[in-house]
Amino acid sequence: MDKFQAFGKNITASFTPFAARTQQFVKEQLGQAEDKTQLPPDYIELEKRVDALKKVHNTMLQVTSQYSNEAYDYPTNIRESFNDLGHTISEKVHLLSSATSPAEAQAALTAPPSAKPQPKTFSHAIARASINSSHALQGEHSGAGEDPLATALEKFAIASEKIGEARLAQDAQIQSRFLAGWSTTLNTNIMFATRARKNVENARLSLDATKANAKNPGFSLPGQNPRRDGLDEDLSEEARAKIEHAEDEFVAQTEEAVGVMKNVLDTPEPLRNLADLIAAQLEYHKKAYEILAELAPVVDQLQVEQEVRRHQSSDF
């Protein structure tokens, strides 16, 4: 029996503060609370800044999370077969160059892949379309040497695959250095700040509930007029002690929340992660520029040579 009574006391002790906070919250929502402890302006300002930071993280992650989706720039209207995705461009170029007849080339290209399907990125799709087009032209070319357009498309395919691989490298860097960092800030640091703010709100409700109970010890439902038997100076020592304890707890929770929020706002991690995102994009675009800058004069030369041959043939 004694154990049961002790258990009942523990339940009551844990439930009563929650019930008091809930009753105080309901009163405030109904506009029936006489006094509401106001938080310091500096604290309110910190809350607004943390809310803005949380919104920024959610907004940016909603967009940049696409870097985790390999096919984010893969055209939806493309229909590629399993064989199209089966070989890298370098493998296809090797197979085509080693084939001694159109039949062997076709058989090599349609052979079962030995590796996992190739990436579905826009650049890889361009590369596959280009190498297949090169093969189609070269297979029908009956003149001496190689078809210049087929040659150009083959070189363009190789370059496009390199650009696609550079894009995948960029995405991997962004995932590990930006997305992971911002997700950690949102789900850990900002979450800690949210929890600390909740503790402040609970402490404030407890303080105001303790004050209200000390002034009006009788229980009243929302909407009823509470008794006002005494003024602040008529409070008992026990009531004053409870209020002081609640005030100390409120102050302690507020100071704790201020420290947590300042730490969230002052950390350089989000800015460092953003710098990593920009660096990854810069590296990708730099590589893409270098690859295309190397390819462009080669294709230009092929075009000039074709023009020369065309003029020479028209002179006869």
C-alpha positions as CSV (number, residue, x, y, z in Angstrom):
1,M,0.0,0.0,0.0
2,D,2.8,2.4,0.9
3,K,4.5,1.6,-2.5
4,F,1.2,2.4,-4.3
5,Q,0.8,5.7,-2.4
6,A,4.4,6.6,-3.2
7,F,3.8,5.7,-6.9
8,G,0.7,7.9,-6.9
9,K,2.7,10.8,-5.4
10,N,5.3,10.5,-8.1
11,I,2.6,10.5,-10.8
12,T,1.0,13.6,-9.3
13,A,4.3,15.4,-8.9
14,S,5.1,14.8,-12.6
15,F,1.7,15.6,-13.8
16,T,0.9,18.7,-11.8
17,P,3.5,21.0,-13.5
18,F,2.2,19.9,-16.9
19,A,-1.4,20.4,-15.9
20,A,-0.5,23.8,-14.5
21,R,1.3,24.9,-17.7
22,T,-1.6,23.6,-19.8
23,Q,-4.1,25.5,-17.8
24,Q,-2.0,28.6,-18.0
25,F,-1.6,28.2,-21.8
26,V,-5.4,27.8,-22.2
27,K,-6.0,30.9,-20.2
28,E,-3.6,32.9,-22.4
29,Q,-5.1,31.6,-25.6
30,L,-8.6,32.7,-24.3
31,G,-7.3,36.1,-23.2
32,Q,-8.1,35.3,-19.5
33,A,-4.6,35.4,-18.1
34,E,-4.1,38.4,-15.9
35,D,-0.3,38.7,-16.3
36,K,2.0,37.2,-18.7
37,T,5.8,37.3,-18.1
38,Q,7.4,39.1,-21.0
39,L,10.6,37.8,-22.6
40,P,13.5,40.3,-23.0
41,P,13.6,42.2,-26.4
42,D,17.1,40.8,-27.1
43,Y,15.8,37.3,-26.6
44,I,12.9,37.9,-29.0
45,E,15.4,39.2,-31.5
46,L,17.4,36.0,-31.2
47,E,14.3,33.9,-31.7
48,K,13.5,35.8,-35.0
49,R,17.0,35.4,-36.3
50,V,17.0,31.6,-35.5
51,D,13.6,31.3,-37.2
52,A,15.0,33.1,-40.3
53,L,18.1,30.8,-40.3
54,K,15.9,27.7,-40.1
55,K,13.8,29.0,-43.0
56,V,16.9,29.6,-45.1
57,H,18.2,26.1,-44.4
58,N,14.8,24.5,-45.4
59,T,14.6,26.6,-48.5
60,M,18.2,25.9,-49.7
61,L,18.1,22.2,-48.9
62,Q,14.8,21.8,-50.7
63,V,16.5,23.0,-53.9
64,T,20.0,21.8,-53.5
65,S,18.9,18.3,-52.5
66,Q,18.6,17.7,-56.2
67,Y,22.3,17.1,-56.2
68,S,21.6,13.8,-54.6
69,N,19.5,12.8,-57.6
70,E,21.8,11.6,-60.4
71,A,19.2,12.2,-63.1
72,Y,18.2,15.8,-62.1
73,D,19.2,17.1,-65.6
74,Y,18.3,13.9,-67.5
75,P,15.7,14.7,-70.2
76,T,12.4,13.0,-69.5
77,N,11.6,12.5,-73.2
78,I,14.7,10.3,-73.9
79,R,14.2,6.6,-74.3
80,E,17.5,4.7,-74.0
81,S,17.8,0.9,-74.2
82,F,19.7,-1.3,-71.8
83,N,22.4,-1.7,-74.4
84,D,22.7,2.1,-74.8
85,L,23.4,2.4,-71.1
86,G,25.7,-0.7,-71.0
87,H,29.1,0.6,-72.1
88,T,31.1,3.8,-71.5
89,I,31.9,6.0,-74.5
90,S,35.6,5.0,-74.3
91,E,34.5,1.3,-74.4
92,K,32.3,1.9,-77.4
93,V,35.1,3.8,-79.2
94,H,37.5,0.9,-78.6
95,L,34.9,-1.6,-79.8
96,L,34.2,0.4,-83.0
97,S,37.8,0.9,-83.8
98,S,38.7,-2.7,-83.3
99,A,35.8,-4.0,-85.5
100,T,36.8,-5.1,-89.0
101,S,33.3,-4.9,-90.4
102,P,30.0,-3.1,-89.8
103,A,28.5,-6.4,-88.5
104,E,31.2,-6.8,-86.0
105,A,30.8,-3.2,-84.9
106,Q,27.1,-3.6,-84.4
107,A,27.6,-6.9,-82.5
108,A,30.1,-5.2,-80.2
109,L,27.8,-2.3,-79.4
110,T,24.9,-4.6,-78.6
111,A,26.9,-7.1,-76.6
112,P,25.7,-7.5,-73.0
113,P,27.3,-5.0,-70.7
114,S,30.0,-6.1,-68.2
115,A,29.5,-3.3,-65.8
116,K,26.6,-1.4,-64.2
117,P,24.4,0.8,-66.4
118,Q,26.0,4.2,-67.2
119,P,24.9,7.4,-65.4
120,K,21.7,9.1,-66.5
121,T,22.9,12.7,-66.8
122,F,22.3,15.1,-69.7
123,S,26.0,15.1,-70.7
124,H,26.1,11.3,-70.6
125,A,22.9,11.2,-72.7
126,I,24.5,13.6,-75.3
127,A,27.6,11.4,-75.3
128,R,25.6,8.2,-76.0
129,A,23.5,9.9,-78.7
130,S,26.7,11.3,-80.3
131,I,28.6,8.0,-80.4
132,N,25.6,6.1,-81.8
133,S,25.2,8.9,-84.4
134,S,28.9,8.6,-85.3
135,H,28.6,4.9,-85.7
136,A,25.5,5.3,-87.9
137,L,27.2,7.7,-90.2
138,Q,30.5,5.8,-90.4
139,G,28.6,2.6,-91.2
140,E,27.1,4.2,-94.2
141,H,30.2,6.0,-95.3
142,S,31.5,4.6,-98.6
143,G,34.2,7.1,-99.4
144,A,37.9,7.0,-98.6
145,G,38.9,7.8,-95.1
146,E,36.4,8.7,-92.3
147,D,33.3,10.7,-92.5
148,P,34.3,14.1,-90.9
149,L,30.9,14.5,-89.1
150,A,31.2,11.0,-87.7
151,T,34.7,11.8,-86.5
152,A,33.5,15.1,-84.9
153,L,30.6,13.4,-83.2
154,E,32.9,10.7,-81.8
155,K,35.2,13.3,-80.3
156,F,32.1,15.3,-79.0
157,A,30.9,12.0,-77.4
158,I,34.2,11.5,-75.5
159,A,34.2,15.2,-74.4
160,S,30.5,15.0,-73.2
161,E,31.2,11.9,-71.2
162,K,34.1,13.7,-69.5
163,I,31.8,16.6,-68.7
164,G,29.3,14.2,-67.3
165,E,31.9,12.6,-65.1
166,A,32.9,16.1,-63.9
167,R,29.3,16.8,-63.0
168,L,29.1,13.6,-61.0
169,A,32.3,14.6,-59.1
170,Q,30.7,18.0,-58.4
171,D,27.6,16.4,-57.1
172,A,29.6,14.1,-54.8
173,Q,31.5,17.1,-53.3
174,I,28.3,19.1,-52.8
175,Q,26.6,16.1,-51.1
176,S,29.5,15.6,-48.7
177,R,30.4,19.2,-48.0
178,F,27.3,21.2,-48.3
179,L,24.2,19.0,-48.0
180,A,25.6,17.0,-45.1
181,G,26.7,20.2,-43.3
182,W,23.5,22.1,-43.7
183,S,21.4,19.1,-42.8
184,T,23.5,18.7,-39.6
185,T,23.0,22.4,-38.7
186,L,19.2,22.1,-39.3
187,N,18.6,18.8,-37.6
188,T,21.1,19.2,-34.7
189,N,22.1,22.8,-33.9
190,I,18.8,24.5,-34.8
191,M,16.9,21.6,-33.3
192,F,18.8,22.2,-30.0
193,A,17.8,25.8,-30.2
194,T,14.2,24.9,-30.7
195,R,14.3,22.6,-27.7
196,A,15.9,25.2,-25.6
197,R,13.2,27.8,-26.6
198,K,10.6,25.2,-25.7
199,N,12.1,24.9,-22.2
200,V,11.9,28.6,-21.8
201,E,8.3,28.7,-22.8
202,N,7.5,25.9,-20.3
203,A,9.4,27.7,-17.6
204,R,7.5,30.9,-18.3
205,L,4.1,29.1,-18.3
206,S,5.1,27.4,-15.0
207,L,6.1,30.8,-13.5
208,D,2.9,32.5,-14.5
209,A,0.9,29.5,-13.4
210,T,2.7,29.6,-10.0
211,K,2.0,33.3,-9.6
212,A,-1.7,32.9,-10.6
213,N,-2.1,30.0,-8.2
214,A,-0.5,32.0,-5.4
215,K,-2.9,34.9,-5.9
216,N,-5.9,32.7,-6.6
217,P,-5.5,29.3,-4.9
218,G,-9.0,28.1,-5.8
219,F,-9.4,26.2,-9.1
220,S,-11.6,27.9,-11.7
221,L,-12.5,26.8,-15.2
222,P,-11.8,29.0,-18.1
223,G,-14.5,31.6,-18.3
224,Q,-15.1,31.8,-14.6
225,N,-14.1,34.8,-12.5
226,P,-11.3,33.7,-10.1
227,R,-11.2,34.8,-6.5
228,R,-8.8,37.5,-5.6
229,D,-8.3,37.0,-1.8
230,G,-5.0,38.7,-1.5
231,L,-2.4,41.0,-2.9
232,D,1.3,40.3,-3.6
233,E,2.3,41.5,-0.2
234,D,-0.1,39.1,1.5
235,L,1.5,36.0,-0.1
236,S,2.7,33.3,2.3
237,E,6.3,32.4,2.6
238,E,5.6,29.1,0.9
239,A,4.0,30.9,-2.1
240,R,6.9,33.3,-2.3
241,A,9.4,30.5,-2.2
242,K,7.6,28.7,-5.1
243,I,7.5,31.9,-7.1
244,E,11.2,32.5,-6.5
245,H,12.0,29.0,-7.5
246,A,9.9,29.3,-10.7
247,E,11.6,32.7,-11.5
248,D,15.1,31.1,-11.0
249,E,14.2,28.3,-13.3
250,F,12.8,30.7,-15.9
251,V,16.0,32.9,-15.8
252,A,18.2,29.8,-16.0
253,Q,16.3,28.4,-19.0
254,T,16.4,31.8,-20.7
255,E,20.1,32.2,-20.2
256,E,20.6,28.6,-21.5
257,A,18.5,29.3,-24.6
258,V,20.3,32.6,-25.3
259,G,23.7,30.8,-25.3
260,V,22.4,28.0,-27.6
261,M,20.8,30.5,-30.0
262,K,23.9,32.6,-30.1
263,N,26.1,29.6,-30.8
264,V,23.8,28.6,-33.7
265,L,23.8,32.1,-35.2
266,D,27.6,32.6,-34.7
267,T,28.9,29.3,-36.1
268,P,30.8,29.7,-39.4
269,E,29.8,26.2,-40.6
270,P,26.9,27.3,-42.9
271,L,29.1,29.9,-44.6
272,R,32.0,27.4,-44.9
273,N,29.6,24.8,-46.4
274,L,28.3,27.4,-48.9
275,A,31.9,28.2,-49.9
276,D,32.4,24.5,-50.5
277,L,29.3,24.4,-52.7
278,I,30.6,27.3,-54.8
279,A,34.0,25.7,-55.1
280,A,32.5,22.5,-56.4
281,Q,30.5,24.3,-59.0
282,L,33.5,26.4,-60.0
283,E,35.6,23.2,-60.4
284,Y,33.0,21.6,-62.5
285,H,32.5,24.6,-64.8
286,K,36.2,25.0,-65.1
287,K,36.7,21.4,-66.2
288,A,33.7,21.7,-68.6
289,Y,35.3,24.8,-70.1
290,E,38.7,23.2,-70.5
291,I,37.2,20.1,-72.2
292,L,35.2,22.1,-74.7
293,A,38.0,24.6,-75.3
294,E,40.2,21.6,-76.3
295,L,37.5,20.1,-78.5
296,A,36.3,23.3,-80.3
297,P,39.5,23.9,-82.4
298,V,39.6,20.2,-83.4
299,V,36.0,20.3,-84.7
300,D,36.7,23.6,-86.4
301,Q,39.6,22.1,-88.2
302,L,37.5,19.2,-89.4
303,Q,34.9,21.7,-90.7
304,V,37.6,23.7,-92.5
305,E,39.1,20.6,-94.1
306,Q,35.7,19.5,-95.3
307,E,35.1,22.9,-96.8
308,V,38.5,22.7,-98.6
309,R,37.7,19.2,-100.0
310,R,34.3,20.4,-101.1
311,H,35.7,23.3,-103.0
312,Q,38.4,21.1,-104.5
313,S,35.9,18.6,-105.8
314,S,33.7,21.3,-107.3
315,D,36.7,22.6,-109.4
316,F,36.7,19.4,-111.5
